[in-house]
Amino acid sequence: MSSPIRSSVDFNLPGKQHGNLYVPYSYNLGGWANLMLPITVLANGKGPTVLVLAGNHGDEYPGQVAVMRLLRELQPEQIRGRLILIPTLTMPGARAATRLSPLDGKNFNRSFPGNPAGTPCDMIAHYLTTVLFPMADVVIDNHTGGRSVDFYPCGHMHLVPKGSQRDRMLAGTEAWNTDFCFLYADIAGTGLLPVEAENQGKIVLTTEMGGSENVTAQVHRLTQSGLRNVLIHVGVLEGKEQSRADLGLPPTRWVRALDWEDYRFAPESGVYENRVPLGEPVQAGQEVGAIHSLERPDREPVSVVALSAGILLATRAPSIVAQGDCVACIAHEVDLRTL
């Protein structure tokens, strides 16, 4: 079954086009409604096709702002090849500041490969899988920790099998010029956008640019400068690529959290107290956080400890936690030559 989604842009035309993807759906006050997702295409001559996405989760905003800036500011003469920009994939979630889409209650990043006869999330995932991914050479999926998790800002990627795809993804991840580059594992389900694109052989570059309700100016600047540098690196945007050395910075530190035990979960509900600053080293058995009982303030807090030595790369953002929430990620420095 082909996709029911209609596009108002022609992906084969040169120049610059602003338009929408029209996703049909029905609700109580609209039997013939369409969810409209803004899309911009810039095309100029020969070169790679690069698909840049943000708002995979609605409450992750730095990437959305960075893509909005690009679609307004870039002109076709700055492009070599084709650049496809979708600033907000989960529009209802972005409007509501929620991770899940209020239209169907789904996590868009667990909806792949999608279903053309399913809910809006299913249909959009299917459109990416069958229409946009096949035409792309590079897929960039901008993330943060959203409202639930605060990350030390980093470029990150899956550890795909050895070969050209992995080598190009490693180099592209470093082009974000973040202090850390992070190799991560999927601990909360399947059906992820990056995995579908990776399985199609695409160069997939992703981020975790901070998180929480408060987005600092530093995170916005890093997201925007990093995205432009990555686009230069992959050859779709004119300009001179900058390395961390060019910026007067030390080499990026590669870290990994590939084991379930690297992710720490709240053993009970309460008020979470972060005890270690992001990016700081921790030792095995060290307390990284404590959960205080609202109902029993006389009781000692429950400790959350690191199970192994490493670096605190992510921590809980809201103070209130429910039992089972992820409250910390302990990453470990890695020598890429040993992978």
Residue pairs with C-beta under 8 A, 6 or more apart in sequence:
1 116
1 117
2 116
2 130
3 116
3 123
3 126
3 127
3 130
3 131
4 23
4 24
4 116
4 123
5 21
5 22
5 23
5 24
5 123
5 124
5 127
5 131
6 21
6 22
7 19
7 20
7 21
7 22
7 39
8 19
8 20
8 21
8 22
9 17
9 18
9 19
9 39
9 40
9 41
10 17
10 41
11 41
11 43
11 82
11 84
11 135
12 43
13 41
13 43
14 43
14 44
14 45
14 76
15 42
15 43
15 44
15 76
16 40
16 41
16 42
16 74
16 75
16 76
17 40
17 41
17 42
18 38
18 39
18 40
18 71
19 38
19 39
19 40
19 41
20 36
20 37
20 38
20 39
21 36
21 37
21 39
21 86
21 124
21 127
22 34
22 35
22 36
23 34
23 35
23 36
23 37
23 120
23 123
23 124
24 32
24 33
24 34
24 35
24 123
25 33
25 34
25 35
25 103
25 119
25 120
26 32
26 33
27 33
27 103
35 91
35 92
35 103
35 120
36 91
37 86
37 88
37 89
37 91
37 124
38 71
38 86
38 87
38 88
39 84
39 85
39 86
40 71
40 84
40 85
41 82
41 83
41 84
41 85
42 74
42 75
42 76
42 78
42 79
42 82
42 83
42 85
43 76
43 79
43 81
43 82
43 83
44 76
44 77
44 78
44 79
44 80
44 81
44 82
45 80
45 81
46 80
46 81
47 79
47 80
47 81
47 82
47 235
47 236
48 80
48 81
48 82
48 137
48 138
48 234
48 235
48 236
49 81
49 82
49 83
49 84
49 135
49 136
49 137
49 138
49 236
50 81
50 82
50 83
50 84
50 136
50 137
50 138
50 139
50 140
50 231
50 234
50 236
51 84
51 86
51 132
51 133
51 135
51 136
51 138
51 139
51 140
52 67
52 70
52 83
52 84
52 85
52 86
52 140
52 142
52 227
52 231
53 67
53 86
53 89
53 139
53 140
53 141
53 142
53 193
54 60
54 63
54 64
54 66
54 67
54 86
54 87
54 88
54 89
54 141
54 142
55 61
55 63
55 64
55 86
55 87
55 88
55 89
55 90
55 91
55 93
55 94
56 89
56 90
56 108
56 109
56 141
56 142
56 143
56 193
57 90
57 93
57 99
57 100
57 107
57 108
57 109
57 143
57 146
58 88
58 90
58 91
58 92
58 93
58 94
58 95
58 96
58 97
58 98
58 99
58 100
58 101
59 93
59 94
59 97
59 98
59 99
59 146
59 147
60 142
60 143
60 144
60 145
60 146
60 211
61 94
61 144
61 215
62 142
62 144
62 209
62 210
62 215
62 219
62 220
62 223
63 142
63 143
63 144
63 207
63 209
63 223
63 227
64 87
64 88
64 94
64 142
65 220
65 223
65 224
66 142
66 220
66 223
66 224
66 227
67 85
67 86
67 87
67 142
67 227
68 87
69 224
70 85
70 227
70 228
71 85
71 87
74 83
74 237
78 237
78 238
78 239
79 236
79 237
79 238
80 235
80 236
80 237
80 238
81 235
81 236
82 236
83 231
83 236
83 237
84 132
84 135
84 136
88 94
89 108
89 124
90 101
90 108
90 121
92 101
92 102
92 103
92 120
93 99
93 100
93 101
93 102
93 108
96 102
97 147
99 107
99 146
99 147
99 148
100 106
100 107
101 108
101 120
101 121
103 119
103 120
103 121
104 119
104 120
104 121
104 122
106 119
106 121
106 122
107 121
107 189
108 121
108 124
108 125
108 193
109 191
109 192
109 193
110 188
110 189
110 190
110 191
110 192
111 121
111 122
111 124
111 125
111 191
112 125
112 128
112 129
112 191
112 192
112 193
112 195
112 196
113 125
113 126
113 129
113 130
113 191
113 196
114 121
114 122
114 123
114 124
114 125
114 126
114 127
114 128
114 129
114 130
115 122
115 123
115 125
115 126
116 122
116 123
116 126
118 126
125 191
125 193
125 196
128 193
128 196
129 196
133 139
133 196
133 197
133 200
133 202
134 200
136 197
136 202
137 202
137 203
137 234
138 172
138 202
138 203
138 204
138 205
138 234
138 236
139 193
139 194
139 197
139 202
139 203
139 204
139 205
140 204
140 205
140 206
140 227
140 230
141 193
141 194
141 197
141 204
141 205
141 206
141 207
142 206
142 207
142 209
142 223
142 227
143 206
143 207
143 208
143 209
144 151
144 207
144 208
144 209
144 210
144 211
144 215
144 219
145 151
145 208
145 210
145 211
145 212
145 314
145 317
146 211
146 317
147 211
147 212
147 213
147 317
147 318
148 211
148 316
148 317
148 318
148 325
148 326
149 211
149 212
149 314
149 315
149 316
149 317
149 326
149 329
150 210
150 211
150 212
150 278
150 314
150 315
150 316
150 317
151 208
151 209
151 210
151 211
151 278
151 313
151 314
151 329
152 179
152 180
152 278
152 279
152 312
152 313
152 314
153 178
153 179
153 207
153 208
153 209
153 210
153 219
153 222
153 223
154 176
154 178
154 179
154 180
154 181
154 182
154 207
154 208
154 209
154 313
155 173
155 174
155 175
155 176
155 178
155 181
155 182
155 205
155 206
155 207
155 226
156 173
156 181
156 182
156 183
156 184
156 206
156 207
156 208
157 169
157 170
157 173
157 181
157 182
157 183
157 184
157 194
157 204
157 205
157 206
158 183
158 184
158 186
158 194
158 195
158 198
158 204
159 166
159 183
159 256
159 258
159 339
160 166
160 169
160 198
162 339
165 198
165 201
165 202
165 203
168 203
169 203
169 204
169 205
170 336
171 233
172 203
172 205
172 230
172 233
172 234
173 181
173 205
174 181
174 252
175 205
175 226
175 229
175 230
175 232
175 233
175 234
175 241
176 205
176 207
176 222
176 226
176 227
176 229
176 230
177 222
177 225
177 226
177 229
177 242
177 243
177 244
177 247
177 249
177 252
178 207
178 222
178 226
178 252
179 249
179 252
179 253
179 279
180 252
180 253
180 254
180 255
180 279
180 311
180 313
180 331
181 252
181 253
181 254
181 255
182 208
182 254
182 255
182 256
182 257
182 313
182 331
183 254
183 255
183 256
183 257
183 258
183 334
184 256
184 257
184 258
185 257
185 258
185 259
185 260
185 262
186 192
186 195
187 260
187 263
187 326
188 326
194 204
194 206
197 204
198 204
203 234
205 230
205 234
207 223
207 226
208 314
209 219
209 222
209 223
209 226
210 216
210 219
211 314
211 317
212 317
212 318
213 317
228 237
228 239
229 241
229 242
231 237
232 238
232 239
232 240
232 241
233 241
244 250
244 251
244 252
245 251
253 333
254 333
254 334
254 335
254 336
255 310
255 311
255 313
255 331
255 332
255 333
255 334
256 331
256 332
256 334
257 263
257 310
257 313
257 329
257 330
257 331
257 332
261 307
261 308
262 307
262 308
262 310
262 329
262 330
262 331
262 332
263 326
263 328
263 329
263 330
264 288
264 289
264 304
264 305
264 306
264 307
264 326
264 327
264 328
264 329
264 330
265 324
265 325
265 326
265 327
266 272
266 291
266 304
266 316
266 321
266 322
266 323
266 324
266 325
266 326
266 327
267 291
267 302
267 304
267 323
268 291
268 293
268 302
268 323
269 291
269 320
269 321
269 322
269 323
270 291
270 292
270 293
270 294
270 301
270 302
270 320
270 321
271 291
271 292
271 293
271 294
271 319
271 320
271 321
272 289
272 290
272 291
272 292
272 316
272 318
272 319
272 320
272 321
272 327
273 289
273 290
273 291
273 292
273 301
273 319
274 288
274 289
274 315
274 316
275 287
275 288
275 289
275 290
276 282
276 286
276 288
276 289
276 312
276 315
277 312
278 312
278 313
278 314
278 315
279 311
279 312
279 313
280 311
280 312
281 309
281 310
281 311
281 312
282 288
282 306
282 309
282 310
282 311
282 312
282 330
283 306
283 309
284 306
284 307
284 308
284 309
285 305
285 306
286 305
286 306
287 303
287 304
287 305
288 304
288 305
288 306
288 312
288 315
288 327
288 328
288 330
289 303
289 304
289 315
289 316
289 327
289 328
290 301
290 302
290 303
290 304
291 301
291 302
291 304
291 321
292 301
293 299
293 301
304 327
304 328
306 312
306 328
306 330
307 330
308 330
308 332
309 332
310 330
310 331
310 332
310 333
311 330
311 331
311 332
311 333
312 328
312 329
312 330
313 329
313 330
313 331
314 326
314 328
314 329
315 327
315 328
315 329
316 325
316 326
316 327
316 328
321 327
